[in-house]
Amino acid sequence: MAAEKDPGTAGEAAGEATGETAGEPGGKPVGEPKKRRAGRPRRLEPETIVATARRILQEEGVAALSMRRVAKEVGTTPMALYHHVRDKDDLLMLTLSGTAATVPRPELPSDPRERLLAVTLHMHGTLARMPWVVEVLSLGDLTDKGALWMVEEIVGAGVACGLTEAEAVRAYRTLWHCVYGDLAFRRAMERRAEDPDRKRYFPGMLTDADAAELPHLVALADQWSELTEDYDVSGQLSAVIDGLLGRAGREGGAGRERAD
């Protein structure tokens, strides 16, 4: 006659065979928290997404920003994030939106030439305080709609100074390139200056042997740092504007002459 099995032993054996352990139904040990059932991902607030993306941009730059990185930071999956943001460009546009509104608009002079300079300097000063915005704008057609009043003012002031609309648009691009170039260079130099061991190659690389080919640079080498650190943005932009306005009507006239 076969020996009867102890009920407890039989239960444990069955559990071992199925991979379950004694405890709650389904083999889950007593006291172990139940897994959350799969369902809709938790609601993400747009403000949380934007704040996270903006922090990454401010601290690490555009290269560090990705949908996967933001999803991880806000505690969700990339797939869930795509329900709120179409792609990285859309994410960048969201971070830009509203930044211009945080800076009060200045009172502008009525003289169009002075207004042209004032708006350009305001643009430079605003972006100097937001280097991450400069990096995003460098990608091309991404912008904060709230900042377009500056473009409108520059183009309008150019037209009021006698430029054609085409000339005014090109003048805006020239001024933007001056502003962006100066800010990008300053930012790059600031980052390099953070490395205490870095070697400054220019103008130290110049020697008397270079004088025949680079006479002006060799002569100015000892003063170069002083001259560049004393760079007057306002004065230089003013000179650029005078040059641009000095061409008022010439481009259109030349075009008409060629057409005739």
Backbone as JSON, one array per atom type, in Angstrom:
{
  "sequence": "MAAEKDPGTAGEAAGEATGETAGEPGGKPVGEPKKRRAGRPRRLEPETIVATARRILQEEGVAALSMRRVAKEVGTTPMALYHHVRDKDDLLMLTLSGTAATVPRPELPSDPRERLLAVTLHMHGTLARMPWVVEVLSLGDLTDKGALWMVEEIVGAGVACGLTEAEAVRAYRTLWHCVYGDLAFRRAMERRAEDPDRKRYFPGMLTDADAAELPHLVALADQWSELTEDYDVSGQLSAVIDGLLGRAGREGGAGRERAD",
  "N": [[0.86, -1.17, 0.0], [0.63, 2.19, -0.9], [2.32, 4.97, 0.57], [0.59, 7.69, 2.08], [0.66, 11.04, 0.86], [1.82, 13.97, 2.49], [-0.32, 16.76, 2.81], [0.75, 19.37, 2.81], [3.34, 18.99, 1.85], [2.79, 18.02, -0.66], [1.61, 20.24, -1.8], [3.75, 22.03, -1.86], [5.43, 20.69, -3.6], [3.96, 20.81, -5.94], [4.06, 23.49, -6.33], [6.78, 23.87, -6.84], [6.98, 22.56, -9.23], [5.55, 24.17, -10.93], [6.81, 26.54, -10.71], [5.88, 28.25, -8.85], [5.52, 29.66, -5.57], [4.74, 29.04, -2.12], [2.17, 30.94, -0.59], [0.54, 33.86, -1.47], [-2.27, 33.58, -3.74], [-1.38, 32.24, -6.91], [1.23, 31.98, -6.35], [2.77, 34.09, -5.31], [4.9, 35.38, -2.88], [3.95, 36.03, 0.53], [3.35, 39.38, 1.42], [4.9, 40.51, -0.61], [4.93, 43.22, -2.85], [2.33, 43.77, -5.21], [2.64, 43.62, -8.75], [2.25, 46.49, -10.86], [-0.53, 46.72, -12.93], [-0.37, 46.58, -16.48], [-1.16, 49.36, -18.45], [-2.56, 52.53, -19.37], [0.03, 54.96, -19.77], [1.34, 57.07, -17.16], [0.03, 60.39, -16.81], [1.61, 62.98, -18.56], [2.73, 66.19, -17.94], [2.87, 69.02, -20.04], [4.48, 71.15, -19.17], [6.34, 69.91, -17.53], [7.8, 68.35, -19.33], [8.91, 70.35, -20.98], [10.41, 71.85, -19.12], [12.29, 69.96, -18.34], [13.63, 69.4, -20.75], [14.67, 71.92, -21.28], [16.41, 72.29, -19.13], [18.36, 70.35, -19.68], [19.36, 71.38, -22.08], [20.4, 73.84, -21.18], [22.4, 73.01, -19.41], [23.95, 71.09, -20.77], [23.79, 71.34, -23.54], [22.67, 71.23, -27.06], [23.42, 68.82, -28.29], [23.2, 66.9, -26.32], [20.55, 66.53, -25.95], [17.78, 64.44, -26.4], [14.95, 62.48, -27.43], [14.8, 60.07, -26.07], [16.44, 60.61, -23.86], [15.03, 62.66, -22.52], [12.64, 61.31, -21.97], [13.54, 59.38, -20.15], [14.36, 61.04, -18.08], [11.95, 62.17, -17.2], [10.67, 59.99, -16.31], [9.33, 58.13, -17.98], [8.54, 56.32, -21.03], [10.17, 56.44, -24.28], [8.25, 55.99, -26.3], [5.87, 56.72, -25.03], [6.38, 59.41, -24.67], [6.32, 60.34, -27.26], [3.65, 60.6, -27.7], [3.08, 63.07, -26.84], [4.96, 64.83, -27.89], [6.09, 65.49, -31.14], [8.67, 65.14, -32.42], [12.27, 65.67, -32.16], [12.74, 68.29, -33.1], [10.24, 69.44, -32.67], [10.23, 69.33, -29.92], [12.33, 71.09, -29.34], [11.21, 73.46, -30.32], [9.14, 73.78, -28.49], [10.61, 74.29, -26.19], [11.75, 76.71, -26.84], [9.56, 78.38, -27.1], [8.02, 81.17, -25.72], [10.29, 82.17, -24.45], [11.25, 84.69, -25.25], [9.33, 86.38, -24.23], [9.96, 86.61, -21.59], [11.7, 88.64, -21.31], [11.54, 92.06, -20.97], [10.32, 94.34, -23.46], [12.28, 96.91, -24.9], [12.04, 100.53, -24.8], [11.88, 102.06, -27.85], [13.8, 104.23, -30.0], [12.52, 106.87, -32.1], [13.77, 107.57, -34.47], [14.63, 105.9, -37.4], [17.17, 104.77, -38.03], [18.52, 104.76, -35.58], [16.73, 103.2, -34.21], [17.05, 100.78, -35.51], [19.64, 100.08, -34.67], [19.21, 99.95, -31.89], [17.38, 97.82, -31.57], [18.89, 95.68, -32.56], [20.99, 95.62, -30.72], [19.53, 95.01, -28.45], [18.69, 92.44, -29.1], [21.18, 91.16, -29.13], [21.99, 91.48, -26.42], [19.94, 90.12, -25.06], [20.19, 87.45, -25.98], [22.75, 86.94, -25.11], [22.4, 86.4, -22.48], [21.16, 84.02, -22.61], [22.59, 81.54, -23.59], [22.0, 78.93, -24.46], [19.83, 79.25, -26.09], [20.92, 80.51, -28.3], [22.39, 78.41, -29.38], [20.34, 76.65, -30.13], [18.97, 78.21, -32.04], [20.88, 78.29, -33.98], [20.48, 76.06, -35.47], [18.85, 76.55, -37.58], [15.77, 77.08, -38.97], [14.3, 77.16, -36.61], [12.54, 78.9, -34.11], [11.39, 81.29, -31.67], [8.19, 82.4, -31.73], [7.41, 84.65, -30.4], [9.62, 86.23, -30.46], [9.82, 87.36, -32.88], [9.12, 89.98, -33.25], [11.38, 91.51, -33.15], [12.71, 90.97, -35.54], [10.81, 91.96, -37.29], [10.9, 94.71, -36.58], [13.54, 95.37, -37.31], [13.56, 94.89, -40.09], [11.51, 96.67, -40.84], [12.59, 99.13, -39.96], [14.81, 99.25, -41.6], [13.62, 99.54, -44.13], [12.39, 102.01, -43.7], [14.64, 103.55, -43.63], [15.34, 103.72, -46.23], [16.06, 101.39, -47.56], [15.28, 98.77, -49.88], [12.68, 96.29, -49.62], [13.82, 93.78, -50.05], [16.53, 94.37, -49.65], [16.4, 95.13, -46.99], [15.72, 92.75, -45.72], [18.01, 91.25, -46.25], [19.82, 92.84, -44.92], [18.98, 92.44, -42.31], [19.7, 89.73, -42.04], [22.47, 89.95, -42.21], [23.04, 91.44, -39.91], [22.09, 89.64, -37.99], [23.89, 87.56, -38.37], [26.21, 88.8, -37.49], [25.58, 89.21, -34.77], [25.06, 86.55, -33.9], [27.52, 85.32, -34.55], [29.34, 86.69, -32.89], [28.37, 86.02, -30.31], [28.5, 83.21, -30.35], [31.24, 82.82, -30.61], [32.18, 84.02, -28.24], [31.02, 82.31, -26.35], [32.29, 79.91, -26.95], [34.93, 80.56, -26.28], [34.65, 81.01, -23.56], [34.07, 78.44, -22.63], [36.45, 77.13, -23.29], [38.17, 78.5, -21.66], [37.56, 77.48, -19.22], [39.12, 75.3, -18.9], [41.92, 74.83, -17.18], [44.41, 73.99, -18.02], [44.69, 74.42, -20.67], [46.27, 75.34, -23.73], [46.97, 78.41, -25.2], [47.0, 79.04, -28.48], [46.98, 81.02, -30.49], [47.71, 84.46, -30.25], [50.25, 83.43, -29.84], [51.66, 81.66, -31.43], [52.88, 83.09, -33.41], [55.93, 84.33, -34.73], [59.01, 86.23, -35.15], [59.92, 85.32, -37.54], [57.7, 85.08, -39.1], [57.09, 87.54, -40.0], [57.53, 88.51, -42.6], [55.51, 87.39, -44.17], [53.21, 87.82, -42.65], [52.95, 90.63, -41.71], [51.35, 92.61, -40.35], [49.96, 91.15, -38.39], [52.03, 90.07, -36.85], [53.17, 92.42, -35.88], [51.11, 93.3, -34.27], [50.77, 91.34, -32.42], [51.48, 91.35, -29.64], [49.58, 93.07, -28.65], [47.2, 91.96, -29.23], [45.38, 90.46, -27.59], [44.47, 92.43, -25.8], [43.27, 94.24, -27.57], [41.19, 92.7, -28.68], [39.73, 91.91, -26.44], [38.72, 94.31, -25.67], [36.65, 94.75, -27.33], [34.09, 96.54, -28.82], [30.88, 96.02, -28.99], [28.57, 97.55, -29.56], [29.61, 99.78, -30.96], [30.77, 98.51, -33.2], [28.58, 97.21, -34.4], [27.12, 99.44, -35.02], [28.75, 100.57, -36.99], [28.53, 98.59, -38.95], [25.82, 98.82, -39.57], [25.75, 101.42, -40.64], [27.22, 100.95, -42.94], [25.52, 99.15, -44.29], [23.23, 100.72, -44.67], [24.3, 102.64, -46.29], [24.21, 101.5, -48.72], [21.7, 101.81, -49.63], [19.18, 101.54, -51.98], [21.0, 101.08, -54.02], [21.32, 98.37, -54.8], [18.81, 97.7, -55.89], [18.73, 99.61, -57.93], [20.9, 98.84, -59.52], [19.98, 96.4, -60.34], [17.8, 97.15, -61.87], [19.1, 98.55, -63.9], [20.51, 96.48, -65.13], [18.37, 95.03, -66.06], [17.33, 96.79, -67.93]],
  "CA": [[0.0, 0.0, 0.0], [1.48, 3.39, -1.01], [2.18, 5.92, 1.67], [-0.13, 8.91, 1.73], [1.48, 12.24, 0.86], [1.39, 15.07, 3.35], [-0.91, 17.8, 1.95], [1.65, 20.52, 2.66], [4.44, 18.6, 0.98], [2.27, 17.93, -2.02], [1.41, 21.61, -2.31], [5.07, 22.62, -2.15], [5.94, 20.03, -4.8], [3.24, 21.36, -7.09], [4.58, 24.85, -6.54], [8.1, 23.78, -7.46], [6.81, 22.12, -10.61], [5.02, 25.27, -11.74], [7.61, 27.75, -10.5], [5.21, 29.1, -7.89], [5.87, 29.39, -4.18], [3.61, 29.16, -1.23], [1.86, 32.32, -0.17], [-0.68, 34.36, -2.08], [-2.67, 32.84, -4.95], [-0.47, 32.51, -8.02], [2.59, 31.7, -5.94], [3.5, 35.27, -4.89], [5.13, 35.33, -1.43], [3.17, 36.96, 1.35], [4.0, 40.66, 1.7], [5.56, 41.1, -1.78], [3.98, 44.11, -3.51], [1.84, 43.32, -6.5], [3.07, 44.43, -9.88], [1.21, 47.37, -11.4], [-1.03, 46.21, -14.2], [-0.06, 47.41, -17.65], [-2.29, 50.19, -18.86], [-2.13, 53.81, -19.89], [1.13, 55.57, -19.03], [0.89, 58.19, -16.34], [-0.12, 61.63, -17.56], [2.77, 63.87, -18.56], [2.38, 67.59, -18.1], [3.77, 69.7, -20.99], [5.44, 71.98, -18.44], [7.41, 69.03, -17.04], [8.62, 67.99, -20.49], [9.65, 71.53, -21.41], [11.38, 72.19, -18.09], [13.35, 68.96, -18.38], [14.41, 69.63, -21.97], [15.39, 73.2, -21.14], [17.52, 72.08, -18.2], [19.39, 69.62, -20.41], [19.96, 72.33, -23.02], [21.17, 74.83, -20.45], [23.55, 72.4, -18.74], [24.78, 70.22, -21.61], [23.74, 71.71, -24.95], [21.75, 70.55, -27.97], [23.86, 67.45, -28.59], [22.81, 65.99, -25.23], [19.09, 66.41, -25.9], [17.15, 63.44, -27.25], [13.65, 62.05, -26.91], [15.08, 59.0, -25.1], [16.98, 61.22, -22.64], [13.95, 63.36, -21.83], [11.73, 60.3, -21.46], [14.15, 58.8, -18.96], [14.39, 62.05, -17.01], [10.61, 62.41, -16.65], [10.16, 58.73, -15.78], [8.41, 57.44, -18.88], [9.21, 55.68, -22.15], [10.17, 57.28, -25.48], [6.99, 55.82, -27.0], [4.86, 57.54, -24.35], [6.71, 60.82, -24.91], [5.89, 60.67, -28.63], [2.23, 60.95, -27.67], [3.01, 64.49, -26.48], [5.9, 65.61, -28.71], [6.25, 64.77, -32.41], [10.06, 64.77, -32.65], [13.21, 66.55, -31.45], [12.5, 69.67, -33.51], [9.05, 69.89, -31.95], [10.66, 69.51, -28.53], [13.11, 72.33, -29.31], [10.27, 74.57, -30.49], [8.43, 73.94, -27.22], [11.51, 74.91, -25.21], [11.94, 78.11, -27.25], [8.31, 79.14, -26.97], [7.85, 81.97, -24.51], [11.52, 82.7, -23.87], [11.36, 86.13, -25.54], [8.39, 87.11, -23.38], [10.53, 86.79, -20.25], [12.53, 89.84, -21.33], [10.71, 93.21, -21.36], [10.73, 95.07, -24.67], [12.78, 98.26, -24.58], [11.45, 101.66, -25.52], [12.72, 102.25, -29.02], [13.82, 105.59, -30.53], [11.69, 107.05, -33.29], [14.64, 107.63, -35.64], [14.75, 104.5, -37.87], [18.54, 104.28, -37.95], [18.78, 104.49, -34.16], [15.88, 102.07, -33.83], [17.72, 99.61, -36.06], [20.75, 99.74, -33.77], [18.69, 99.61, -30.57], [16.79, 96.47, -31.6], [19.98, 94.72, -32.75], [21.69, 95.51, -29.43], [18.63, 94.3, -27.54], [18.79, 91.03, -29.49], [22.47, 90.67, -28.66], [21.98, 91.43, -24.96], [19.01, 89.07, -24.62], [20.76, 86.14, -26.26], [23.96, 86.77, -24.31], [21.97, 85.83, -21.19], [20.55, 82.71, -22.88], [23.45, 80.89, -24.6], [21.39, 77.73, -25.01], [18.94, 79.67, -27.18], [21.78, 80.76, -29.46], [22.73, 77.11, -29.96], [19.15, 76.12, -30.8], [18.71, 79.03, -33.22], [21.89, 78.01, -35.0], [20.06, 74.9, -36.24], [18.19, 76.98, -38.81], [14.49, 77.77, -38.97], [13.62, 77.08, -35.33], [12.52, 80.2, -33.46], [10.27, 81.61, -30.77], [7.35, 83.36, -32.44], [7.37, 85.87, -29.61], [10.82, 87.04, -30.71], [9.81, 87.86, -34.26], [8.93, 91.43, -33.29], [12.68, 92.12, -33.4], [12.94, 90.86, -36.97], [9.89, 92.94, -37.9], [11.41, 96.06, -36.35], [14.76, 95.58, -38.09], [13.19, 95.02, -41.5], [10.75, 97.91, -40.98], [13.5, 100.27, -39.82], [15.63, 99.28, -42.81], [12.8, 100.12, -45.19], [12.22, 103.43, -43.37], [15.92, 104.22, -43.91], [15.54, 103.79, -47.67], [16.35, 100.1, -48.17], [14.15, 98.04, -50.41], [12.34, 95.19, -48.72], [14.83, 92.73, -50.22], [17.75, 94.84, -48.99], [16.16, 95.14, -45.55], [15.8, 91.37, -45.26], [19.43, 90.87, -46.28], [20.48, 93.59, -43.84], [18.67, 91.7, -41.08], [20.53, 88.51, -41.99], [23.85, 90.35, -41.92], [23.1, 91.81, -38.49], [21.94, 88.42, -37.2], [25.16, 86.83, -38.44], [27.15, 89.49, -36.6], [25.18, 88.92, -33.38], [25.28, 85.13, -33.62], [28.95, 85.03, -34.59], [29.99, 87.22, -31.69], [27.95, 85.25, -29.14], [29.02, 81.84, -30.46], [32.68, 82.88, -30.34], [32.35, 84.29, -26.81], [30.67, 81.11, -25.61], [33.36, 78.94, -27.17], [36.1, 80.99, -25.51], [34.34, 80.79, -22.14], [34.21, 77.01, -22.36], [37.86, 76.79, -23.34], [38.82, 79.12, -20.51], [37.29, 76.65, -18.05], [40.2, 74.29, -18.81], [43.11, 75.56, -16.7], [45.63, 73.49, -18.64], [44.68, 74.62, -22.12], [47.31, 76.2, -24.31], [46.44, 79.39, -26.15], [47.91, 78.96, -29.62], [47.09, 82.3, -31.2], [48.75, 84.78, -31.25], [51.56, 82.98, -29.4], [52.36, 80.9, -32.46], [53.58, 84.0, -34.32], [57.33, 84.68, -34.4], [59.59, 87.21, -36.07], [60.1, 84.67, -38.84], [56.46, 85.2, -39.86], [56.87, 88.95, -40.31], [57.51, 88.77, -44.04], [54.21, 86.99, -44.72], [52.11, 88.33, -41.81], [53.55, 91.77, -41.03], [50.43, 93.29, -39.43], [49.67, 90.27, -37.26], [53.22, 89.98, -35.99], [53.32, 93.71, -35.21], [50.02, 93.48, -33.31], [50.64, 90.14, -31.59], [51.54, 91.66, -28.21], [48.4, 93.85, -28.27], [46.01, 91.3, -29.77], [44.41, 90.13, -26.54], [43.9, 93.67, -25.29], [42.4, 94.81, -28.6], [40.0, 91.88, -28.87], [38.93, 91.93, -25.21], [38.11, 95.63, -25.59], [35.75, 94.81, -28.49], [32.88, 97.32, -28.54], [29.8, 95.48, -29.82], [27.7, 98.63, -30.02], [30.31, 100.56, -31.98], [30.96, 97.72, -34.41], [27.27, 97.03, -35.04], [26.78, 100.75, -35.59], [29.51, 100.71, -38.24], [27.92, 97.68, -39.92], [24.54, 99.41, -39.99], [26.05, 102.53, -41.54], [27.61, 100.38, -44.23], [24.33, 98.59, -44.93], [22.35, 101.82, -45.1], [24.99, 103.35, -47.37], [23.9, 100.82, -49.98], [20.26, 101.97, -49.87], [18.77, 101.79, -53.35], [22.0, 100.69, -55.03], [21.07, 97.03, -55.31], [17.65, 97.76, -56.77], [19.08, 100.38, -59.11], [21.76, 98.02, -60.37], [19.15, 95.37, -60.95], [16.98, 97.77, -62.93], [19.97, 98.85, -65.02], [20.78, 95.25, -65.86], [17.15, 94.65, -66.75], [17.18, 97.67, -69.09]],
  "C": [[0.9, 1.23, 0.0], [1.23, 4.32, 0.14], [1.46, 7.16, 1.2], [0.82, 10.11, 1.82], [0.91, 13.29, 1.8], [0.86, 16.2, 2.47], [0.04, 18.97, 1.73], [2.78, 20.2, 1.72], [4.0, 18.53, -0.46], [2.1, 19.31, -2.63], [2.71, 22.25, -2.7], [5.64, 22.03, -3.43], [5.28, 20.59, -6.05], [3.76, 22.75, -7.41], [5.91, 24.82, -7.22], [7.97, 23.41, -8.92], [6.35, 23.26, -11.5], [5.82, 26.54, -11.6], [6.99, 28.69, -9.51], [5.67, 28.73, -6.49], [4.65, 29.59, -3.32], [3.39, 30.61, -0.84], [0.55, 32.73, -0.77], [-1.03, 33.53, -3.29], [-1.77, 33.25, -6.1], [0.97, 32.35, -7.62], [3.37, 32.89, -5.46], [3.67, 35.24, -3.38], [4.32, 36.39, -0.69], [3.98, 38.23, 1.58], [4.7, 41.27, 0.51], [4.56, 41.98, -2.52], [3.58, 43.59, -4.88], [2.35, 44.23, -7.61], [1.9, 45.24, -10.42], [0.78, 46.84, -12.77], [-0.67, 47.17, -15.33], [-1.32, 48.17, -18.05], [-1.78, 51.49, -19.45], [-0.97, 54.36, -19.09], [0.63, 56.76, -18.24], [0.92, 59.47, -17.15], [1.14, 62.48, -17.42], [2.29, 65.3, -18.79], [3.37, 68.25, -19.08], [4.84, 70.52, -20.29], [6.62, 71.15, -17.94], [8.36, 68.66, -18.18], [9.51, 69.15, -20.9], [10.74, 71.89, -20.4], [12.57, 71.23, -18.11], [14.25, 69.18, -19.59], [15.24, 70.9, -21.85], [16.58, 73.07, -20.2], [18.68, 71.36, -18.88], [20.12, 70.55, -21.37], [20.87, 73.32, -22.31], [22.46, 74.24, -19.89], [24.5, 71.68, -19.69], [24.74, 70.53, -23.09], [22.84, 70.82, -25.79], [22.13, 69.1, -28.21], [23.4, 66.45, -27.54], [21.31, 65.74, -25.19], [18.6, 65.35, -26.88], [15.82, 63.06, -26.63], [13.86, 60.97, -25.84], [15.55, 59.59, -23.78], [15.88, 61.91, -21.84], [12.97, 62.37, -21.22], [12.26, 59.69, -20.16], [14.1, 59.77, -17.8], [13.02, 62.27, -16.38], [9.95, 61.12, -16.18], [9.13, 58.05, -16.65], [9.22, 56.8, -20.0], [9.22, 56.64, -23.35], [8.84, 57.18, -26.23], [5.89, 56.67, -26.36], [5.1, 59.02, -24.6], [6.26, 61.26, -26.3], [4.4, 60.96, -28.72], [2.05, 62.44, -27.4], [3.86, 65.38, -27.39], [6.2, 64.82, -29.97], [7.67, 64.27, -32.63], [10.96, 65.78, -31.93], [13.02, 68.0, -31.83], [11.29, 70.25, -32.79], [9.38, 70.17, -30.49], [11.44, 70.82, -28.38], [12.2, 73.55, -29.46], [9.51, 74.84, -29.19], [9.32, 74.63, -26.19], [11.75, 76.38, -25.55], [10.72, 78.97, -26.96], [8.22, 79.87, -25.63], [9.11, 82.55, -23.92], [11.65, 84.21, -24.08], [10.46, 86.94, -24.61], [8.92, 87.33, -21.98], [11.4, 88.03, -20.16], [11.68, 91.02, -21.79], [11.23, 93.88, -22.63], [11.21, 96.47, -24.28], [11.97, 99.33, -25.3], [12.4, 102.01, -26.65], [12.67, 103.7, -29.51], [12.99, 105.69, -31.81], [12.53, 107.1, -34.57], [14.91, 106.2, -36.13], [16.17, 103.94, -37.79], [18.9, 103.91, -36.52], [17.94, 103.32, -33.66], [16.5, 100.77, -34.32], [18.85, 99.14, -35.14], [20.23, 99.27, -32.41], [18.12, 98.19, -30.53], [17.88, 95.41, -31.73], [20.76, 94.52, -31.44], [20.83, 94.79, -28.4], [18.68, 92.8, -27.82], [20.08, 90.43, -28.95], [22.48, 90.5, -27.14], [21.09, 90.33, -24.43], [19.62, 87.69, -24.8], [22.04, 85.88, -25.48], [23.63, 86.16, -22.95], [21.36, 84.44, -21.36], [21.38, 81.96, -23.92], [22.85, 79.64, -25.2], [20.46, 78.07, -26.16], [19.74, 79.92, -28.45], [22.1, 79.44, -30.17], [21.54, 76.5, -30.69], [18.87, 76.88, -32.09], [19.7, 78.74, -34.34], [21.5, 76.83, -35.88], [19.3, 75.29, -37.5], [16.89, 77.71, -38.57], [13.7, 77.64, -37.68], [13.66, 78.46, -34.66], [11.33, 80.3, -32.52], [9.45, 82.69, -31.46], [7.29, 84.69, -31.72], [8.58, 86.76, -29.81], [10.81, 87.69, -32.08], [9.56, 89.36, -34.35], [10.26, 92.12, -33.58], [13.03, 92.08, -34.89], [12.07, 91.87, -37.71], [10.41, 94.36, -37.75], [12.65, 96.34, -37.2], [14.44, 95.76, -39.57], [12.45, 96.33, -41.74], [11.63, 99.14, -40.9], [14.4, 100.39, -41.04], [14.89, 99.91, -43.97], [12.62, 101.62, -44.96], [13.49, 104.23, -43.64], [16.23, 104.27, -45.41], [15.92, 102.5, -48.33], [15.09, 99.53, -48.83], [13.83, 96.91, -49.44], [13.36, 94.06, -48.82], [16.13, 93.12, -49.52], [17.6, 94.8, -47.48], [16.24, 93.73, -44.97], [17.25, 90.91, -45.22], [20.21, 91.59, -45.19], [20.21, 92.9, -42.5], [19.55, 90.47, -40.95], [21.98, 88.86, -41.65], [24.0, 90.69, -40.44], [22.97, 90.57, -37.6], [23.23, 87.61, -37.22], [26.21, 87.47, -37.54], [26.86, 89.16, -35.13], [25.49, 87.47, -33.04], [26.77, 84.8, -33.58], [29.67, 85.49, -33.34], [29.65, 86.37, -30.46], [28.5, 83.82, -29.17], [30.51, 81.82, -30.12], [32.93, 83.11, -28.85], [32.08, 83.04, -25.98], [31.76, 80.05, -25.73], [34.59, 79.28, -26.34], [35.88, 80.8, -24.01], [34.53, 79.33, -21.77], [35.67, 76.6, -22.35], [38.61, 77.35, -22.13], [38.6, 78.32, -19.24], [38.34, 75.56, -17.85], [41.48, 75.01, -18.41], [44.4, 75.15, -17.4], [45.69, 73.76, -20.15], [45.79, 75.57, -22.55], [46.66, 77.15, -25.31], [47.42, 79.5, -27.32], [48.08, 80.29, -30.35], [46.89, 83.43, -30.2], [50.15, 84.28, -30.88], [52.36, 82.22, -30.44], [53.17, 81.78, -33.41], [54.98, 84.31, -33.82], [57.82, 85.72, -35.4], [59.78, 86.63, -37.47], [58.86, 84.78, -39.72], [56.22, 86.62, -40.36], [56.78, 89.24, -41.8], [56.14, 88.46, -44.64], [53.04, 87.61, -43.97], [52.58, 89.57, -41.04], [52.63, 92.45, -40.02], [50.16, 92.43, -38.19], [50.86, 90.16, -36.31], [53.39, 91.28, -35.21], [52.29, 93.9, -34.1], [49.92, 92.33, -32.3], [50.6, 90.45, -30.1], [50.3, 92.41, -27.73], [47.1, 93.11, -28.6], [44.95, 91.02, -28.7], [43.72, 91.38, -26.01], [42.91, 94.26, -26.29], [41.11, 94.02, -28.77], [39.11, 91.86, -27.62], [38.2, 93.26, -25.05], [37.12, 95.85, -26.74], [34.44, 95.49, -28.1], [31.77, 96.86, -29.49], [28.94, 96.59, -30.39], [28.36, 99.43, -31.15], [30.47, 99.8, -33.29], [29.65, 97.47, -35.14], [26.82, 98.34, -35.68], [27.48, 100.96, -36.92], [28.93, 99.81, -39.33], [26.62, 98.26, -40.46], [24.78, 100.59, -40.94], [26.45, 102.02, -42.92], [26.43, 99.83, -44.99], [23.41, 99.68, -45.46], [22.98, 102.63, -46.23], [24.72, 102.73, -48.73], [22.44, 101.0, -50.37], [19.99, 102.32, -51.32], [19.76, 101.33, -54.39], [21.69, 99.34, -55.65], [19.91, 97.03, -56.28], [17.96, 98.49, -58.05], [19.93, 99.58, -60.06], [20.95, 96.95, -61.07], [18.32, 95.94, -62.08], [17.83, 98.08, -64.15], [20.27, 97.62, -65.85], [19.56, 94.81, -66.66], [16.95, 95.49, -68.0], [18.19, 97.26, -70.17]]
}
